[in-house]
C-alpha cells in the first residue's frame, strides 16, 4: 500500500499516484508536455536545419525530414530509456516478430539485422501511436530511425526509407 503526502490539487494527487505505480511514465509526461512544433533552429555542427533535438541526420526525402521535436537533446525520444527497453532489445523484438508473424499468418524470415530493423520500426509506431491498422502509416522521426539503424545496420548501408501509403 502506498502512502502519499497531502496533495495540492487533484491533478497533483493523480500524478503522484501514477508515478508511484510506474515511475517510467515520467518520460511519457515529459514528451507530452513538450511543445508540439518548435521552430527549426540554427544548424549545430552538421545537424539538419529542420532538427530541433540535435540527434537527427539528413534524410533523402522531404517526407522523412522529421524531428521528434524535443528542444533539449536529453529529452529526445531516441534517448529515452523506453527506446532502449522496448525498441532496441533483440529479445523484445524476437517476441514482437513472433506475434506479428502469427497474427498475419506469414512465415517467419531468417533472423537478420533487416528483420530486427523492421520489427523495431513497428514497435516504435505501436509505442508512440498505438496500432494504426493496415494501410495506415506514419513517419518515424529521423533521430529514432537512425538510432534503430545504428543498432541494426545494413552491411552495405542501403536503407529503403519511408514508403508512402500503398
N, C-alpha and C positions, 0 to 999 in steps of 0.2 A: 504494500500500500504506500502511495506517495503522499507526502505532507508538503503542502505549498504555503508559501508566505501569503499574507494578505495582498490581494491584487488591487491595483489602482483602478482598473476598468475591466469590464467583462472580456474585452478583446485581449487584454494583457493576461487574464486568467486562462483563456483558451490557448493562447500562445505558450504560456508556461507549461500547461498540461501536455500539449502536443510535443513540445521539445523535451519534456521529461520522459515521455514514452519513446520518442525516436529523435535523438539529437541530430541525426543526419539531415533532418528536414530543414535545418538552418540554411543549408546550401540552396535548397529549393526556394526558401523565403528570400534569400539574398538575390536569387535570379529573378524572382517575381517583382521585387521592389526596385530593380534597376530600370532606368528609363528605356522605353521601347525602341526609340530610334535616335540615338545620339548622332550628332553630325560627325562626318569624317574629319579626322584631324590631320595635322601635318605628318608626312611620312617619317617614321623612325627607322633609321639605318636600313633601308631596303624594304620596309613594310609598305604594302599597297596603300594608296591614299584612302581607299574605302574601308580600311581596317581600323577599328577603334581599340580592340583588346591587345594589340601588338603581338599576336600569335598567328595571324593569318599569313598565307603565302599567296602569290599571284595565282589566278585560276584562268583556264583557257577561254571561258565564255563569260559574258555579262551575267547570265543566269546564275553561274556558280560563284560570282564575286559577292559573297555574303559573309558578314562577320556575325559573331554571336551577340555583339552589341554591348558587351560589358566594358565599361570605361577603364577599369583597373585590371591590369594583367593577371593579378592573383585571383580575380573573380571570373576569369574567362571560363566558359563551360568546359573547354578541353582540359582545364587544370583542376577541375573539381574532383574530389575523391570518388564521387559516384561514377565518373567517367572511367576511372581505373577499375573499379569494382564490377560495374555492370557491362561495360563495353569492351574492355581490353583484356579480360581474363579468358584464357583458352578454355578452361573448364566450363565457364558460363556460356561461352559461345558454342561449345560442343552440344550442350543441353538445348540451347536455343535452336541450333540447326536440326537437332533430332526432332524436336517438337514441330518445327516448321515443315520438315520433310514428311513427318507423319500426318499432319493436318492436310497438307496439299497432295498427299499420296504421290510424291515424286521420289525417285531413287536418290539415295544419298551419294553425293560425289566424293571422290577421293579427297581426304583432308589435305588442304594446302593453304598457303597464305591468302590466296584469292578467295577461297571459301570462307576463311576466317574474316577477311575484309568485308565481304558481302553480309555475313552474319552480324558483324559489328555495326554496319550501316543500318540494318534492320533493327537491331537492338537500340541504337541511338534514337531512331524515329519513334519507337514504342515508348522509350523513356521520356522523350521530350514532348511528343504529340499524342501518344496513345495509338491504338490500332486505327489505321486510316482506311482500311478496306482496299479491295482490289481496284487497281487503276488510279488510285489517288497517290500523289507523290508530293514530297516537299524537298526543298533544297537544304542540305546539311551545311552549316557554316564551314567555311574554309579551314578555320583553326581546328575544328573537330575532324574534318576529312583528313587533314594532314597528320593529326595525332594517330588516327587509325592506320593510315598508310605507312607512317613511320614504324608502327608496331608490327604490321603485317605487310611488308614491302613486296612489290613485284620485282623479281630478279633483274628485269630489264628496264624498270622504271616506266613501264607502259600502263596507263590507267585509262579506263573508259570515260570517267566523268559522269556527270548527271545526265540521265536520259529523260527528256521531257515525256509527259504523259503520252501513252500509246493510243 
